[in-house]
């Protein structure tokens, strides 16, 4: 009996495993790599974008401008109207040297050179009638504007109006004035960018064997 009672009063033993605290969950290394790789890709893309932006800002791509020339080529033909409405065609001047001048009334150097052309066609630089002509192409102005200018300076140079700048663009005219010297066969021989002076006219004519009586 006593042994039985002693057995009842003894507490049951607790297993050793249940006495330990539960172990914390560990992060799977493979899962960690899957999380890190996209993050690293995003960081790399941002860094590359910043580098490219900085590079393009600091070192822009080189801009190359290659000027064109019409020297040695046939001058593009055209037909334009005078301020009075008459048609004039460039090729109708074949057989003569032509000073094809691009100008406008608002252009300072154009205003200075127009009296020079006027003296030229009036024989002040020698009698070249039937051999040398001048044709002035006004850029995108009205007949009233051109007539007012011509009357103010008492100019009788032949003028046509390029109302939509089509002819200017075809000749590659970027700034005014520009003069193309065209030979009797229609080929451009000289290009004068800027004001045409008596000295330059004398030089161009002398190169072709024309005597001049220009006085300065």
MOJONOR-V676743 format. One record per residue. N is the residue number from 0. PHI is phi in whole degrees, -180 to 180 (* if undefined). OMEGA is omega in degrees with one decimal (NA if undefined). Layout:
((N,PHI,OMEGA) (N,PHI,OMEGA))
This chain:
((0,*,-176.8) (1,-61,179.5) (2,-65,179.3) (3,-68,179.6) (4,-65,-179.6) (5,-65,179.3) (6,-64,179.8) (7,-70,-176.0) (8,-83,-179.0) (9,-82,-179.9) (10,-75,179.1) (11,-68,179.8) (12,-73,178.8) (13,-89,178.7) (14,-58,-176.3) (15,-60,-176.8) (16,-64,-177.2) (17,-73,-179.9) (18,-79,-178.7) (19,-86,177.6) (20,-73,179.5) (21,-64,-179.1) (22,-77,178.8) (23,-68,178.8) (24,-73,177.9) (25,-98,178.1) (26,-77,179.4) (27,-67,-179.2) (28,-57,-179.7) (29,-65,177.5) (30,-63,179.1) (31,-62,178.3) (32,-65,177.6) (33,-61,179.4) (34,-80,-174.9) (35,-79,-175.6) (36,-59,177.6) (37,-61,-179.7) (38,-64,177.9) (39,-64,178.3) (40,-64,179.5) (41,-65,-180.0) (42,-62,-179.9) (43,-65,-179.8) (44,-65,179.6) (45,-64,-180.0) (46,-62,179.3) (47,-65,179.1) (48,-62,178.9) (49,-65,179.5) (50,-65,-179.8) (51,-65,180.0) (52,-63,180.0) (53,-64,-179.5) (54,-66,-178.9) (55,-67,179.9) (56,-77,-175.7) (57,-81,-177.4) (58,-127,-179.3) (59,-70,178.1) (60,-64,-177.8) (61,-65,176.7) (62,-103,-177.0) (63,-108,177.2) (64,-113,178.6) (65,-110,-178.9) (66,-65,178.1) (67,-96,177.3) (68,-138,176.8) (69,-105,179.1) (70,-62,-179.7) (71,90,179.5) (72,-111,177.3) (73,-68,178.9) (74,-67,178.8) (75,-58,-179.5) (76,-78,177.9) (77,-161,173.1) (78,-130,178.4) (79,-131,-178.3) (80,-103,172.5) (81,-75,176.6) (82,-57,178.8) (83,-87,176.6) (84,100,178.5) (85,-82,178.6) (86,-83,176.1) (87,-131,179.2) (88,-112,-176.7) (89,-59,-175.7) (90,-66,177.4) (91,-71,178.6) (92,-91,-179.9) (93,-56,-176.1) (94,100,177.6) (95,-124,166.1) (96,-78,-177.2) (97,-125,169.6) (98,-93,-178.3) (99,-91,-172.2) (100,-107,174.9) (101,-105,-171.1) (102,-153,173.1) (103,-158,-176.2) (104,-68,-178.9) (105,-85,-176.0) (106,-87,-177.5) (107,-58,179.0) (108,-61,177.7) (109,-65,179.5) (110,-64,-179.1) (111,-76,-174.7) (112,-86,-176.3) (113,-61,174.4) (114,-61,176.9) (115,-65,176.4) (116,-63,-179.2) (117,-65,177.2) (118,-64,-179.0) (119,-61,-176.1) (120,-74,178.6) (121,-89,172.8) (122,93,-179.5) (123,-68,-179.0) (124,-109,-179.3) (125,111,-179.3) (126,-86,179.9) (127,-116,-177.8) (128,-59,-179.8) (129,81,-179.5) (130,-113,-177.5) (131,-133,179.7) (132,-134,176.1) (133,-124,173.9) (134,-134,-177.1) (135,-102,-178.4) (136,-103,178.5) (137,-78,-176.5) (138,-98,167.6) (139,49,173.4) (140,-129,-177.7) (141,-91,175.6) (142,-57,179.4) (143,-63,179.3) (144,-64,-178.7) (145,-67,-179.6) (146,-62,179.0) (147,-62,179.4) (148,-66,-177.9) (149,-62,179.3) (150,-69,-178.8) (151,-63,-178.4) (152,-98,-179.1) (153,55,-176.9) (154,-106,176.1) (155,-123,176.5) (156,-66,176.6) (157,-61,-176.0) (158,-128,169.8) (159,-125,-174.7) (160,-114,176.4) (161,-93,-168.7) (162,-66,-178.7) (163,-117,178.6) (164,64,-178.8) (165,-63,-179.2) (166,-69,175.5) (167,-55,-179.1) (168,-66,-179.2) (169,-65,178.4) (170,-91,178.8) (171,71,-178.9) (172,-78,-179.2) (173,-103,178.1) (174,-145,-176.0) (175,-112,-4.6) (176,-89,172.6) (177,-137,178.2) (178,-128,175.4) (179,-106,177.4) (180,-98,-171.8) (181,-111,-178.1) (182,-80,-175.9) (183,-61,178.3) (184,-90,178.9) (185,95,-179.0) (186,-96,178.3) (187,-73,-179.1) (188,-111,-179.5) (189,-140,172.3) (190,-129,178.8) (191,-114,178.0) (192,-98,-176.3) (193,104,-173.3) (194,-63,173.1) (195,-87,-178.5) (196,-111,175.5) (197,-58,-179.9) (198,-63,179.4) (199,-68,177.3) (200,-60,179.1) (201,-61,-179.4) (202,-64,-178.8) (203,-64,179.9) (204,-71,-179.6) (205,-63,178.8) (206,-62,-179.1) (207,-102,176.2) (208,85,178.8) (209,-90,175.6) (210,-79,179.8) (211,-130,178.2) (212,-121,-177.9) (213,-69,175.3) (214,-118,-178.0) (215,-105,NA))
